Amino acid sequence: MTSLLRVGSWNAREGLPEHCTTVAAQPDALAPLVALLAEYDVDVLALQEIDFDPVGRSAVLDALRDSPLGHVYAEPLSPSTYLPDHRAGLGIASRVPIVGHGLDLLPNPGLQIEANGQRMHSFEKGMIAGTVEFDGLRVTVASVHALPFRRFGRTPDEAEFAPIWQALADELGKFDGDPLVVCGDFNTPRRDLLLDVSDRVLARAIGDRPTHRGQSTDDILYSTELIPAAEPLVLPTCSDHELCLVYLAPS
C-alpha cells in the first residue's frame, strides 16, 4: 500500500476569529477547526501565529492536544499582535511523535511605520521544522512565517529583503536527507523569491489560490520525492487565513 501523507498549513491568528481580540472567543472558534481537521483526516498540521499566554499556555495547542493531532511541537516567536502580554509563535501538530529541530530566526530589517497614532515595528519572523514518520514515509515538515511587507508599505522583491529569502533557503537546505514539506504564511504571492535561491527543488501545492484577503500568501511546498495524490484544498476558517490542505505520496 502506498504511503499517503495529509498535510495542512494554517495561520491561526492566535486562535481568535477575524476582527476579535478577546480570549473568551477562542474555544468556540477552535472547535470547528478541530472538527475540520478530523473530517479531512489531516496527519500533520503546520501552524503560524499560535498563541502563548504570559505563562506559556496556548489555546490553539490545547485544542489540538485533545484531537487526533495530539503530538505538538511549538516555539514562541514574537509579541502578540492582539493580546497584551501574550506572544505568538510557530507550531507543528501531528498524529505521530515529532522530532523537533528548533527555531531559526530570519533577518529582521527593523522596519517602522506610523499607524493609527502608534509606531509599528517589524517583529521577529522565522521557521521551525519537525520530522515525522507515517507508514515508513519519513518527512521533514517546516512551518514558516515571513515578514508582512505590505504593512510597512514595502514590497518583498526589494533588494533590502533579498537576505531574508536567502537565509530561509539556507535553513531549508539543511534538511537534505528526507522528503521536505514547507508550509507557511509567506506574506506574498511571490514564491519565486524563495524558490529561485533555493538549492532544494520545491513545487507549489496551493499555487495562486487566494488564502488571505484575496491574496495567495499561504502555500505548501514539497520536494521532488513527493507528488500530490489529490487536488489540494483551501478551506475557510475562523481566522483571516484559510486552511490549506494537500495529500502527498512518494514519487
Contacts in CASP RR format, 6 or more apart in sequence:
PFRMAT RR
TARGET T0000
AUTHOR 0000-0000-0000
METHOD contacts of the structure
MODEL  1
MTSLLRVGSWNAREGLPEHCTTVAAQPDALAPLVALLAEYDVDVLALQEI
DFDPVGRSAVLDALRDSPLGHVYAEPLSPSTYLPDHRAGLGIASRVPIVG
HGLDLLPNPGLQIEANGQRMHSFEKGMIAGTVEFDGLRVTVASVHALPFR
RFGRTPDEAEFAPIWQALADELGKFDGDPLVVCGDFNTPRRDLLLDVSDR
VLARAIGDRPTHRGQSTDDILYSTELIPAAEPLVLPTCSDHELCLVYLAP
S
1 135 0 8 1.000
2 229 0 8 1.000
2 249 0 8 1.000
2 250 0 8 1.000
3 134 0 8 1.000
3 135 0 8 1.000
3 136 0 8 1.000
3 137 0 8 1.000
3 249 0 8 1.000
3 250 0 8 1.000
4 135 0 8 1.000
4 229 0 8 1.000
4 247 0 8 1.000
4 248 0 8 1.000
4 249 0 8 1.000
5 43 0 8 1.000
5 44 0 8 1.000
5 134 0 8 1.000
5 137 0 8 1.000
5 139 0 8 1.000
5 181 0 8 1.000
5 226 0 8 1.000
5 247 0 8 1.000
5 248 0 8 1.000
5 249 0 8 1.000
6 40 0 8 1.000
6 41 0 8 1.000
6 42 0 8 1.000
6 43 0 8 1.000
6 44 0 8 1.000
6 245 0 8 1.000
6 246 0 8 1.000
6 247 0 8 1.000
6 248 0 8 1.000
7 42 0 8 1.000
7 43 0 8 1.000
7 44 0 8 1.000
7 45 0 8 1.000
7 46 0 8 1.000
7 141 0 8 1.000
7 181 0 8 1.000
7 183 0 8 1.000
7 220 0 8 1.000
7 245 0 8 1.000
7 246 0 8 1.000
7 247 0 8 1.000
7 248 0 8 1.000
8 42 0 8 1.000
8 44 0 8 1.000
8 45 0 8 1.000
8 46 0 8 1.000
8 183 0 8 1.000
8 220 0 8 1.000
8 243 0 8 1.000
8 244 0 8 1.000
8 245 0 8 1.000
8 246 0 8 1.000
9 45 0 8 1.000
9 46 0 8 1.000
9 47 0 8 1.000
9 48 0 8 1.000
9 143 0 8 1.000
9 183 0 8 1.000
9 184 0 8 1.000
9 185 0 8 1.000
9 218 0 8 1.000
9 219 0 8 1.000
9 220 0 8 1.000
9 243 0 8 1.000
9 244 0 8 1.000
10 33 0 8 1.000
10 45 0 8 1.000
10 46 0 8 1.000
10 47 0 8 1.000
10 48 0 8 1.000
10 218 0 8 1.000
10 237 0 8 1.000
10 239 0 8 1.000
10 241 0 8 1.000
10 242 0 8 1.000
10 243 0 8 1.000
10 244 0 8 1.000
11 47 0 8 1.000
11 48 0 8 1.000
11 49 0 8 1.000
11 145 0 8 1.000
11 184 0 8 1.000
11 185 0 8 1.000
11 212 0 8 1.000
11 218 0 8 1.000
11 239 0 8 1.000
11 240 0 8 1.000
11 241 0 8 1.000
12 47 0 8 1.000
12 48 0 8 1.000
12 49 0 8 1.000
12 50 0 8 1.000
12 51 0 8 1.000
12 60 0 8 1.000
12 239 0 8 1.000
12 241 0 8 1.000
13 49 0 8 1.000
13 82 0 8 1.000
13 238 0 8 1.000
13 239 0 8 1.000
13 240 0 8 1.000
13 241 0 8 1.000
14 49 0 8 1.000
14 50 0 8 1.000
14 51 0 8 1.000
14 60 0 8 1.000
14 80 0 8 1.000
14 81 0 8 1.000
14 82 0 8 1.000
14 83 0 8 1.000
14 86 0 8 1.000
14 88 0 8 1.000
15 26 0 8 1.000
15 29 0 8 1.000
15 30 0 8 1.000
15 50 0 8 1.000
15 51 0 8 1.000
15 59 0 8 1.000
15 60 0 8 1.000
15 238 0 8 1.000
15 239 0 8 1.000
16 22 0 8 1.000
16 23 0 8 1.000
16 25 0 8 1.000
16 26 0 8 1.000
16 29 0 8 1.000
16 51 0 8 1.000
16 82 0 8 1.000
16 238 0 8 1.000
16 239 0 8 1.000
17 25 0 8 1.000
17 29 0 8 1.000
17 238 0 8 1.000
17 239 0 8 1.000
18 238 0 8 1.000
18 239 0 8 1.000
18 240 0 8 1.000
20 29 0 8 1.000
21 82 0 8 1.000
21 83 0 8 1.000
23 51 0 8 1.000
23 53 0 8 1.000
23 59 0 8 1.000
23 83 0 8 1.000
26 51 0 8 1.000
26 59 0 8 1.000
26 60 0 8 1.000
27 59 0 8 1.000
27 63 0 8 1.000
29 238 0 8 1.000
30 59 0 8 1.000
30 60 0 8 1.000
30 63 0 8 1.000
30 238 0 8 1.000
31 63 0 8 1.000
32 237 0 8 1.000
32 238 0 8 1.000
33 63 0 8 1.000
33 237 0 8 1.000
33 238 0 8 1.000
33 243 0 8 1.000
34 63 0 8 1.000
34 64 0 8 1.000
34 66 0 8 1.000
34 67 0 8 1.000
36 235 0 8 1.000
36 237 0 8 1.000
36 243 0 8 1.000
37 45 0 8 1.000
37 67 0 8 1.000
37 68 0 8 1.000
37 69 0 8 1.000
38 67 0 8 1.000
38 68 0 8 1.000
40 233 0 8 1.000
40 235 0 8 1.000
40 245 0 8 1.000
42 69 0 8 1.000
42 245 0 8 1.000
43 94 0 8 1.000
43 95 0 8 1.000
43 96 0 8 1.000
43 132 0 8 1.000
43 134 0 8 1.000
44 69 0 8 1.000
44 92 0 8 1.000
44 93 0 8 1.000
44 94 0 8 1.000
44 95 0 8 1.000
44 132 0 8 1.000
44 139 0 8 1.000
44 141 0 8 1.000
45 64 0 8 1.000
45 69 0 8 1.000
45 92 0 8 1.000
45 93 0 8 1.000
45 94 0 8 1.000
46 90 0 8 1.000
46 91 0 8 1.000
46 92 0 8 1.000
46 141 0 8 1.000
46 142 0 8 1.000
46 143 0 8 1.000
46 181 0 8 1.000
46 183 0 8 1.000
46 184 0 8 1.000
47 60 0 8 1.000
47 74 0 8 1.000
47 90 0 8 1.000
47 91 0 8 1.000
47 92 0 8 1.000
47 93 0 8 1.000
47 143 0 8 1.000
48 89 0 8 1.000
48 90 0 8 1.000
48 91 0 8 1.000
48 143 0 8 1.000
48 144 0 8 1.000
48 145 0 8 1.000
48 184 0 8 1.000
48 185 0 8 1.000
49 81 0 8 1.000
49 88 0 8 1.000
49 89 0 8 1.000
49 145 0 8 1.000
49 185 0 8 1.000
50 58 0 8 1.000
50 60 0 8 1.000
50 61 0 8 1.000
50 74 0 8 1.000
50 88 0 8 1.000
50 89 0 8 1.000
50 90 0 8 1.000
50 91 0 8 1.000
51 58 0 8 1.000
51 59 0 8 1.000
51 60 0 8 1.000
51 80 0 8 1.000
51 83 0 8 1.000
51 86 0 8 1.000
51 87 0 8 1.000
51 88 0 8 1.000
52 58 0 8 1.000
52 76 0 8 1.000
52 80 0 8 1.000
52 86 0 8 1.000
52 87 0 8 1.000
52 88 0 8 1.000
52 89 0 8 1.000
53 83 0 8 1.000
53 85 0 8 1.000
53 86 0 8 1.000
54 85 0 8 1.000
54 86 0 8 1.000
56 76 0 8 1.000
56 87 0 8 1.000
58 74 0 8 1.000
61 72 0 8 1.000
61 74 0 8 1.000
61 91 0 8 1.000
61 93 0 8 1.000
64 70 0 8 1.000
64 72 0 8 1.000
64 93 0 8 1.000
65 72 0 8 1.000
67 93 0 8 1.000
68 95 0 8 1.000
69 93 0 8 1.000
69 94 0 8 1.000
69 95 0 8 1.000
70 93 0 8 1.000
70 94 0 8 1.000
70 95 0 8 1.000
71 93 0 8 1.000
71 94 0 8 1.000
71 95 0 8 1.000
71 96 0 8 1.000
71 97 0 8 1.000
71 98 0 8 1.000
72 91 0 8 1.000
72 92 0 8 1.000
72 93 0 8 1.000
72 94 0 8 1.000
72 98 0 8 1.000
73 91 0 8 1.000
73 92 0 8 1.000
73 98 0 8 1.000
73 100 0 8 1.000
73 128 0 8 1.000
73 130 0 8 1.000
74 89 0 8 1.000
74 90 0 8 1.000
74 91 0 8 1.000
74 92 0 8 1.000
74 128 0 8 1.000
75 89 0 8 1.000
75 90 0 8 1.000
75 91 0 8 1.000
75 102 0 8 1.000
75 103 0 8 1.000
75 128 0 8 1.000
76 87 0 8 1.000
76 88 0 8 1.000
76 89 0 8 1.000
77 87 0 8 1.000
77 88 0 8 1.000
77 89 0 8 1.000
77 90 0 8 1.000
77 103 0 8 1.000
77 123 0 8 1.000
77 124 0 8 1.000
77 125 0 8 1.000
77 126 0 8 1.000
77 145 0 8 1.000
78 87 0 8 1.000
78 88 0 8 1.000
78 89 0 8 1.000
78 123 0 8 1.000
78 124 0 8 1.000
78 125 0 8 1.000
79 86 0 8 1.000
79 87 0 8 1.000
79 88 0 8 1.000
79 123 0 8 1.000
80 86 0 8 1.000
80 87 0 8 1.000
80 88 0 8 1.000
81 88 0 8 1.000
89 145 0 8 1.000
90 103 0 8 1.000
90 126 0 8 1.000
90 127 0 8 1.000
90 128 0 8 1.000
90 143 0 8 1.000
90 144 0 8 1.000
90 145 0 8 1.000
91 128 0 8 1.000
91 143 0 8 1.000
92 98 0 8 1.000
92 100 0 8 1.000
92 128 0 8 1.000
92 129 0 8 1.000
92 130 0 8 1.000
92 141 0 8 1.000
92 143 0 8 1.000
94 132 0 8 1.000
95 134 0 8 1.000
96 132 0 8 1.000
96 133 0 8 1.000
96 134 0 8 1.000
97 132 0 8 1.000
98 130 0 8 1.000
98 131 0 8 1.000
98 132 0 8 1.000
99 130 0 8 1.000
99 131 0 8 1.000
99 132 0 8 1.000
100 128 0 8 1.000
100 129 0 8 1.000
100 130 0 8 1.000
100 131 0 8 1.000
101 128 0 8 1.000
101 129 0 8 1.000
101 130 0 8 1.000
101 131 0 8 1.000
101 140 0 8 1.000
101 175 0 8 1.000
102 128 0 8 1.000
102 129 0 8 1.000
103 126 0 8 1.000
103 127 0 8 1.000
103 128 0 8 1.000
104 126 0 8 1.000
104 127 0 8 1.000
104 128 0 8 1.000
104 129 0 8 1.000
104 171 0 8 1.000
105 124 0 8 1.000
105 125 0 8 1.000
105 126 0 8 1.000
106 124 0 8 1.000
106 125 0 8 1.000
106 126 0 8 1.000
106 127 0 8 1.000
106 146 0 8 1.000
106 147 0 8 1.000
106 164 0 8 1.000
106 167 0 8 1.000
106 168 0 8 1.000
107 163 0 8 1.000
107 164 0 8 1.000
107 167 0 8 1.000
108 122 0 8 1.000
108 123 0 8 1.000
108 124 0 8 1.000
108 125 0 8 1.000
108 147 0 8 1.000
109 122 0 8 1.000
109 147 0 8 1.000
109 160 0 8 1.000
109 161 0 8 1.000
109 164 0 8 1.000
110 121 0 8 1.000
110 122 0 8 1.000
111 121 0 8 1.000
111 122 0 8 1.000
111 147 0 8 1.000
111 152 0 8 1.000
111 154 0 8 1.000
112 119 0 8 1.000
112 120 0 8 1.000
112 121 0 8 1.000
112 122 0 8 1.000
112 152 0 8 1.000
113 119 0 8 1.000
113 120 0 8 1.000
113 151 0 8 1.000
113 152 0 8 1.000
113 153 0 8 1.000
114 120 0 8 1.000
115 151 0 8 1.000
120 151 0 8 1.000
120 152 0 8 1.000
122 147 0 8 1.000
122 148 0 8 1.000
122 152 0 8 1.000
125 145 0 8 1.000
125 146 0 8 1.000
125 147 0 8 1.000
126 144 0 8 1.000
126 145 0 8 1.000
126 146 0 8 1.000
126 168 0 8 1.000
127 142 0 8 1.000
127 143 0 8 1.000
127 144 0 8 1.000
127 145 0 8 1.000
127 168 0 8 1.000
127 171 0 8 1.000
127 172 0 8 1.000
128 142 0 8 1.000
128 143 0 8 1.000
129 140 0 8 1.000
129 141 0 8 1.000
129 142 0 8 1.000
129 143 0 8 1.000
129 175 0 8 1.000
130 140 0 8 1.000
130 141 0 8 1.000
130 142 0 8 1.000
131 138 0 8 1.000
131 139 0 8 1.000
131 140 0 8 1.000
131 141 0 8 1.000
131 178 0 8 1.000
132 138 0 8 1.000
132 139 0 8 1.000
132 141 0 8 1.000
133 139 0 8 1.000
137 179 0 8 1.000
137 250 0 8 1.000
138 178 0 8 1.000
138 179 0 8 1.000
139 178 0 8 1.000
139 179 0 8 1.000
139 180 0 8 1.000
139 181 0 8 1.000
139 226 0 8 1.000
139 248 0 8 1.000
140 175 0 8 1.000
140 177 0 8 1.000
140 178 0 8 1.000
140 179 0 8 1.000
140 180 0 8 1.000
140 181 0 8 1.000
141 181 0 8 1.000
141 183 0 8 1.000
142 172 0 8 1.000
142 175 0 8 1.000
142 180 0 8 1.000
142 181 0 8 1.000
142 182 0 8 1.000
142 183 0 8 1.000
143 183 0 8 1.000
143 184 0 8 1.000
144 168 0 8 1.000
144 182 0 8 1.000
144 183 0 8 1.000
144 184 0 8 1.000
144 185 0 8 1.000
144 186 0 8 1.000
145 184 0 8 1.000
145 185 0 8 1.000
145 187 0 8 1.000
146 156 0 8 1.000
146 164 0 8 1.000
146 168 0 8 1.000
146 184 0 8 1.000
146 185 0 8 1.000
146 186 0 8 1.000
146 187 0 8 1.000
146 188 0 8 1.000
147 156 0 8 1.000
147 161 0 8 1.000
147 164 0 8 1.000
147 187 0 8 1.000
148 187 0 8 1.000
149 155 0 8 1.000
149 156 0 8 1.000
149 161 0 8 1.000
149 187 0 8 1.000
149 188 0 8 1.000
150 187 0 8 1.000
154 161 0 8 1.000
156 165 0 8 1.000
156 187 0 8 1.000
156 188 0 8 1.000
156 190 0 8 1.000
156 193 0 8 1.000
157 190 0 8 1.000
157 193 0 8 1.000
161 193 0 8 1.000
162 197 0 8 1.000
165 193 0 8 1.000
165 194 0 8 1.000
165 197 0 8 1.000
166 197 0 8 1.000
168 194 0 8 1.000
169 194 0 8 1.000
169 197 0 8 1.000
169 198 0 8 1.000
169 199 0 8 1.000
169 200 0 8 1.000
172 180 0 8 1.000
172 182 0 8 1.000
172 198 0 8 1.000
172 200 0 8 1.000
172 202 0 8 1.000
173 198 0 8 1.000
173 199 0 8 1.000
173 200 0 8 1.000
175 200 0 8 1.000
176 200 0 8 1.000
178 225 0 8 1.000
179 222 0 8 1.000
179 223 0 8 1.000
179 225 0 8 1.000
179 226 0 8 1.000
179 250 0 8 1.000
180 200 0 8 1.000
180 202 0 8 1.000
180 222 0 8 1.000
180 223 0 8 1.000
180 225 0 8 1.000
181 220 0 8 1.000
181 221 0 8 1.000
181 222 0 8 1.000
181 223 0 8 1.000
181 226 0 8 1.000
181 248 0 8 1.000
182 202 0 8 1.000
182 220 0 8 1.000
182 221 0 8 1.000
182 222 0 8 1.000
183 219 0 8 1.000
183 220 0 8 1.000
183 221 0 8 1.000
183 244 0 8 1.000
184 218 0 8 1.000
184 219 0 8 1.000
184 220 0 8 1.000
185 212 0 8 1.000
185 217 0 8 1.000
185 218 0 8 1.000
185 241 0 8 1.000
186 194 0 8 1.000
186 217 0 8 1.000
186 218 0 8 1.000
186 219 0 8 1.000
187 217 0 8 1.000
188 215 0 8 1.000
188 217 0 8 1.000
189 208 0 8 1.000
189 215 0 8 1.000
189 216 0 8 1.000
189 217 0 8 1.000
191 204 0 8 1.000
191 207 0 8 1.000
191 219 0 8 1.000
191 221 0 8 1.000
195 202 0 8 1.000
195 221 0 8 1.000
200 223 0 8 1.000
201 223 0 8 1.000
201 224 0 8 1.000
202 221 0 8 1.000
202 222 0 8 1.000
202 223 0 8 1.000
203 221 0 8 1.000
203 222 0 8 1.000
203 223 0 8 1.000
203 224 0 8 1.000
204 219 0 8 1.000
204 220 0 8 1.000
204 221 0 8 1.000
205 219 0 8 1.000
205 220 0 8 1.000
205 221 0 8 1.000
205 222 0 8 1.000
205 228 0 8 1.000
205 232 0 8 1.000
205 244 0 8 1.000
205 246 0 8 1.000
206 216 0 8 1.000
206 218 0 8 1.000
206 219 0 8 1.000
206 220 0 8 1.000
206 232 0 8 1.000
206 234 0 8 1.000
206 244 0 8 1.000
206 246 0 8 1.000
207 216 0 8 1.000
207 219 0 8 1.000
208 216 0 8 1.000
209 216 0 8 1.000
209 232 0 8 1.000
209 234 0 8 1.000
210 216 0 8 1.000
210 234 0 8 1.000
210 242 0 8 1.000
211 217 0 8 1.000
211 218 0 8 1.000
211 219 0 8 1.000
211 234 0 8 1.000
211 241 0 8 1.000
211 242 0 8 1.000
211 244 0 8 1.000
212 218 0 8 1.000
212 240 0 8 1.000
212 241 0 8 1.000
212 242 0 8 1.000
213 240 0 8 1.000
217 241 0 8 1.000
218 241 0 8 1.000
218 242 0 8 1.000
218 244 0 8 1.000
219 244 0 8 1.000
220 232 0 8 1.000
220 244 0 8 1.000
220 246 0 8 1.000
222 228 0 8 1.000
222 246 0 8 1.000
222 248 0 8 1.000
224 251 0 8 1.000
225 250 0 8 1.000
225 251 0 8 1.000
226 248 0 8 1.000
226 249 0 8 1.000
226 250 0 8 1.000
226 251 0 8 1.000
227 248 0 8 1.000
227 249 0 8 1.000
227 250 0 8 1.000
227 251 0 8 1.000
228 246 0 8 1.000
228 247 0 8 1.000
228 248 0 8 1.000
228 249 0 8 1.000
229 247 0 8 1.000
229 248 0 8 1.000
229 249 0 8 1.000
230 246 0 8 1.000
230 247 0 8 1.000
232 244 0 8 1.000
232 245 0 8 1.000
232 246 0 8 1.000
232 247 0 8 1.000
233 243 0 8 1.000
233 244 0 8 1.000
233 245 0 8 1.000
233 246 0 8 1.000
234 242 0 8 1.000
234 243 0 8 1.000
234 244 0 8 1.000
234 245 0 8 1.000
235 242 0 8 1.000
235 243 0 8 1.000
235 245 0 8 1.000
236 242 0 8 1.000
236 243 0 8 1.000
237 243 0 8 1.000
END
